[in-house]
Amino acid sequence: MIEEIKKGLLNFQHFTYKKYEKLYQDLQGRQSPHTLFIACSDSRVSPEILTDSDPGEVFKIRNIANTVPSFESSQYDLTTVSAIEYAVEVLKVKEIIICGHSNCGGCAAALSGTDQLSHLPYTRDYLKPLEEVRQKIDKLITEEDLEKKATLMEQMNVVEQLKHLKEYPSIMEKVQKGDLELEGWHYDIGTGQVHVYDEAGEVFIDTNAFDSD
């Protein structure tokens, strides 16, 4: 066990657990999260810190580039699909958030072209579905503004994954009944800003604007 993990574990057992002891005891035999948070596996993205949530409030799925398989290709990613199914059908979450982020390695690799990932064959195959998003970016931004392209790739990827969620009949049935909300986020690691996708306007809105509500 590396020293950083050992120290963290001991701190949890001696301090953090004690702080939340009653909550952990209440959660021992059940969980009732209100939100399913689909985020990138990136170590810099922490759903609990980002949403200021306590244990038991957020059910999480982490993978490269925060992806959701399309309905027609769902059988190729049973890990993600089964977790979504469990969150929606069993845990009855009220919201699903897909959270992309700045400086996303998965999106950057897809933007550069997966043919450059011969040394990472599993990652190359995993990112192939993002090729369609990359093609849209190339049509929208012809100049070589790499930073602009990267941000747009990350945001359009979030929109694409929201589209995939809507392909699942069980999810759309709940959305139409008002039992489930879907949201797309883009988190800027360097500034802490979070932009939420506004489907009507097809733009990402800075959540600082919510302070005026």
N, C-alpha and C positions, 0 to 999 in steps of 0.2 A: 504494500500500500504506500503510495507516494505521500510525502509529508503534508502537502497541502490538503489532500483528501482526509488524512488522519486528523489533522487539526480541525477541519470543518465538521467531521463526524462527531468528534468529542464536544465541540461547541454546540452542535445541535442537541446532543443528548443531555448536556449539562445546563444549557441556557434556553435555546429556542423551543425545545419540546416542553420545558417547564412553563414557558410563557403561554403556550397553546395547549397545555395538558388537558384541560376540560374539553376543548374542541376536538382534539384527537380521540379522546375517549368516546365522545358522542359519535364520531365518524367511524369508529371501529367496525361497526356492523352494517354500515350503509353509506351511500353517497348520493347527493342530490345537487349536482352542479347546474348552474343556470346557463352556462355557455360552453360551446365546443370551440376551441381555439386551434386553428390549423396554421402552424407556423413552420418556418424553415428550421432545420436542425442547427443552424448557426449558433455558436456558443454565446454570441453577443445579444441574442434575443431571448428575453425572459418573460414569458406571458404573465407570470404572477407579479413581477415587479412592474411591468408595463401597465397592468390593469389594477394594481394595488389590491390584489385579491388574497383572501385567506385560503388555507388548505380546504379542499372540498368544494370550492366554488367554480373552478374551471377544469373541464376535461380537455386533454390536449392530444394533438397529433403532430408529430414532428417528422419532416422529411426534407430532402433536398429541394429547395425552391418552392416550398409550401404548395405542393401540387395535389390535385384531386383528379383521378382518372375519369375520362369521359365515360358515359354510361355504356357505350358499346365496347370499351376496352377495360371495363371494371374487373373482369376475371383475371387480369394481369397484375393487379395490385390489391389483393385480398386483405392485406394488412390495413391499408387506409380505408378501404370500403367497409370492412367489418367494424372498424372503430367508429366510423360515421354512423353506420346502422345501429350500433349499440347505443351511441349517444342520443340519437333521434328517437329510436323505437323503445328503448328500455329506460334510459335516464330522462327522456322527455325534456331535453335542453330547449330553452326558449330562443336561443340565438346561435348562429354559426358565424364565426369571424375567420376570414382568411387574411393572414397578415404577412405581407411581403416586407422587405427592408432594403436599406441602402447598402451598396457594396456587396450585393449577393453573388457569391461565387458560382452558384448554379445558373443564375440568369446570365452572368458574364460569359460562362462557358458556352451556353446556348447561343448567345449573341455572336460569339466568335466563330461558331460553327462546330458541331459535334464531331466533324471529321478529324479534328485536331486532338481528339481524346482516345487515340488508339491505345495509349498506355493505361487508360481507365475504361475498359470495355463495359463494365456494368453501368458506370456513370454515363457513358456515351449512349447506351441503349435507353437508359432511364430518361435522359433529357431529349430524346428524339421528338416527343410530342410538342416540345416548345419551339420546334422549327417553324411552325406556322406563325407563331407570335413574332419570331425574328424576321420573317419575311414582311410582316406588316410594318415593323420598325424601319426596315430598309426603304420601304415605299414612302413613309411619312417623313423621314429625315435622311436626306441625300448627302448632306455635308458630313465631314468626319468629326463631329462633336461627340467624342466618346462618352463624356460625362452625361450629356443630355440623352444620348441613346441608352445608356445604362439605366438611368432613372425611368425612362419611358418603358424600357423592357420590363423592369421590376413591377411597374404599375399596371401595364397591359397584361402581364402574366397573372396578376391578381384578378383582373377582370375576366380573363380566360377561365380561371379556376372557378369563379362564381358561375360562369356559363355552364361549366361541367356539373356543378351541384344542381343546377336547375333542370338538368336532363333526367334526374332521378324522380320518377313519379311520386314516390312516398314523401320526398322532400317538398316537392311543389304542392302536393295536396295540403300539407301542413302550412306552407306559406300562404296559400290562397285562403285557408280558413282563419288565418291570423294567429296561428299557434306557434309559428316559427319565423324568425327574421334572419336575413342573410346580409352580411356586411363585408366589405373589402377595405383593408387598411394598408397604408404604406408608412413604415416607421423609419425615420432618419436617425441612425445610430449616433451620429456626431452632434446633432442638435437636440435630440429628444422629441422632435416634432412628429406628430402622427397625422396623416391626412387620410380622411375617410371618403370612399368612393360615393359620389352622388350619381345614381343611375339616371335620373331624369336629365341632368345637365351633362352627363358623361365626363365629369371632372372629379378630381380629388380635392376635398376641402380641408383646410387646416383646422384641426379641432380646437385651436385657440379661439376660433370664432364662436365656439359653443359657450364661452364665458359670458357672452352678452345675452344669452337666453334667459 
